[in-house]
């Protein structure tokens, strides 16, 4: 009988502890959404080696905080189900455009024509070196080939090349889109 109690201690979870895991998971999930909105979509962008290390440590800390003092198999299952339920809920909620705007960051114009939008880059924690790196990956050889660089809600940088005018609708909801040179836009 003692072996079964020990097994339950390591694998199971009492109802109150399960509730604590659910509450911890919900609060940490909400905190993550809030902080990623506060810090901007750059947090979600392509990771350097150092960023990857930070994400791994971050995941370990959050996982430990979610599971509490003694992580168990049942506690892990409760946390996993709670996270999946939160993801599904957010997916449903963001079908409403108002809620989508609350959860996701707006795209941001970082380069209008061949000019960097310094205040937006500063606000989004994006450096000129990072933008230039993306320009090179996009086949850009000179700044005058650029129509726009946009930091997307996913954290990726989109590069629009000169040569084809940009429909204004493509820049709807893009922060600082009014800085786009008129000669690069269609009416």
N, C-alpha and C positions, 0 to 999 in steps of 0.2 A: 504494500500500500504506500509506503514511503517513496518508492521509486516513481509511482504514478503522480504523487504530489510534486515531486521534484521535476518530473517531465512537464506537468501543467505549468509550473512556475517558469520554466524556460521557454515554453512554446505558447502558452495561453495568455489570456489577458482578462482581468476582472472588468465588469461593466463600467465602473467608474473610471478606471484607467483607459478604457476604450473611448469614453466620452472626452477625457483629457487629450487623447491623441487627435480626435476629430477637431476639438477646439484649437489645439496648437497648430494643426495643419491649416485650418481656415484662416487663422490670424497670420501665420507666416506667409501664406499664399497672398492674402490681401496686402500685407506689408511689402512683399516683393513687387506686386503690381504698382503700389503707390510709389515705391522707391525707383522703379524703372521709369515711371512717368516723370518723376521729379528730376532724375538724372538724364532722361532723354534716351532716344533710341540708339545712341552710340553704344550704350551698355550692351546691346544685343548684336552689335556688328561683328564682323570677322575677328576672331581672337588671335592675339599674338601668343607666343609661348608662355610669357608671364601671365597674360590674361587667362589662359587655359588653366594654369596652376591655381590662380585665384578662384576660378569657377569650381574646380575640384574641391578645394578647401571649403568654399562657400557651401557646396552641396553637402559635404560631410557635416558641417556645423548645423545646417538646417535640418538634415536628417536626424542628427542626434537630438536636436531640440524638439523635433516633432515626436520622436519615439519615447522621450523621457528617460527616467533613471535606468531602467532595465529594458532594453529593446528585446521584444519577443517576436516570434513568427506571426502570431495573431496581431500584435501591435503594428507590425510592418504591413500586414494585409489591410488592416483598418486604415492606415495612412495612405496606402496605395489606392484603395477604393475611394477615399475622400478626395485625393488629388484628381483622380479621373472624373469624379462627379463634379468637382469644381471646374475642370477643363470643359466638360460637356455643357455645364451651365453657362460659362462665359461664352462658349461657342453659340449657344442659343440667344443669349442676351445681346451679343454684338450683331445679330441680324437686324436689330433696331439701330438705325443710323445715329440717333442721339446717344445711345448706350455705347455704340462702337467708338464714338468720339471721346467718351469718358475713359474707355479702357485703353485705346490705342493712341499713340502719338501721331501728330500731323506730319506729313512730309515737309521738309524744309529745304529751301533753295540755298545752296552753299556757294554756287558759282553762277553768275548771270553773264552770259557771253564769256568774255575772257577775263572778267573781274571776279575776284573772290568776294564773298559777302562776309566780311570779317566778324561782324557782331553775331551773326548766326553761327558761324564756325565756333566762336568762343562759347556761345550759349550751349551748343551741342557737344562741346569737348572734342572737336575734330580739328586736326592740324592740317596745315598746308601740305606737309609731307604725306599725310594719309590720302588727301585728295589727289595729289600728283601721282601717287602709287596707283590709285584706281584709274586715273587717266591713262597711264602707261598700259595697264592691263586691258584697257578698252581700245588700245591702238591709237591713242592720241599722241601726236608728236610735237604739237605746239599749242599754246593756249588759244590762238585764234581759230583752232578747229572746234572749239567747244561752244555749244549753244547754251547748255546748262548742266549743272551737277546738282542732283537732289538726294538728300538723305531721306531714305524711305522709312516708313514706320517699322520695318523689320530690322533696321540698322544698316542695310546695304546701301551703297552709293550707286545711283543710276547716272549714267553719262549720256546726254543727248548731244549728238554731233551736229555741226552746222551743215547746211546743204538742203535740208527740208524744213520748211517753216513749222513751228510748233502750234498746234491748235490750242487756243486759250483754255478749252475744256480740260486738256491734259494737265493744266496747272491749277485746276480748281482745288481749293483747300490746301494748296502748297503755301506754307508761310513764307512771306517776302516775295511772292510771285510778281508783285507790282514792280519789282526792280528789274524785271526782264526787259532788255532792249526791244523796242517796238518793231525794229526791222527783223527780228527773229520770230515774230508771232504772226499768225493769220488772224483776220478779223472775225 
